[in-house]
């Protein structure tokens, strides 16, 4: 098998991976960079937009959405990153079609390109990076990653580098009911010995289109910012549409457990601004006044533990030449619950920190004093779980919640900790042979002191 060497290997093909390559090239355009992975990233499915935090209230909104578990010091640094983000948009050619407001936001600060912002940004970043002759793309399945030797195994090549960046997404697709496409087998094979934080902090998107396919189509949060209402079978509105995702998902799950169904009423929304949503409704012959929805696993706030320079933390300490970016990491950016459209922002910010740290030996962080108003910041301890050798099996995808998904949602979303639920969780660890779901349950039991 042929061996190829590079200065930097980036594992992933989404926004965090491409942005890492972009910022690396801005620091040192002579670096020999390799990006490896499959092209169908979750970044392309991001509909709503990307937050551009130009106002100090964004910190307060992010903290509130996180239930005051996000890292306020990191959020201050992100505010200082905004000029860099705008310059990046200008250089790659991204122009928003409008500014939107979504759930949990007090103002319109989300830059959107219709309802396929993620696809647009991914394409623009790819087109920018591909122009450099010293950048190579390997569109291939990754069969293994050796963190100690910074090596990546593909079916045809062994790729080796001085520096390694992991940017291949989260683990929400370990759930049977999800908006995500692929099961994160790579995370299992690549990350033994790595420390994870807060794996039970999983975001359930409240408005997946409930049409009996998998993965379920996502109905963007931006719809609720433009007038969509959440109603039950009788047309009664049961939750504030501009509340954060955790609270809205929780309210919908409670409606479902009561025996009713939940719907989005889109009669007030101009769907010409949401072509993907309109195509979904036409494809499944659904009237816009009564769109069936359900909460499903969508995004993971927990992940690989990193230091302030986004270097990966292993059981033995910090891996000096191994970095991680994007949804894969837990950095404290989102805390327990992510504010809408903060995900692409984290991709760019973490990629920028990684590139600066990798090239310059430290991140070029910028901070400003941010007033948080009446928000009280509560200090929460992190829950770290060391990876164990669980047997790996992919879950069976179902058209509705499988039994395990429903129990996980009751425990994580409804925060049900009855003796019956805890007994199920302990039994789960004994019998369920799924790598990620075992770690999620173990992390949650440890957090509530019932491990």
Protein Blocks (a to p, Z undefined) as FASTA:
>chain_A
ZZdddfbdcedjbfklmmmmmmmmmmommbccddeddfkdfklmpmnbccddfbfklmmm
mmmmnoopacfklmmmmmmmmmmmmmmmmmnopacfbdcddehiabdcbdcehjllkmmm
mmmmmmmmmmpmkbccdddddfbdcfklopacdfkbccddfbdcddebpaklmpmbdcbf
bdcfklmmmmgoiacehkllccddfbbcdehpacdddddfklmmnopacddfkopafbdf
kbcfklmmmmmmmmmmnopacdddfklpcfklmmmlmmmmmmnopafklccdddddfbdf
bdcdddfkopacdfkbccfkbccehjlbcehlnmmbdcehklmmmmmmmmmmmmmmmmno
pacdddddddehjaccdddddddddddddddddddddfbdcfklmmmmmmmmnopabfkl
mmmmmmmmmmmccfklmmmmmmmmmmnopZZ
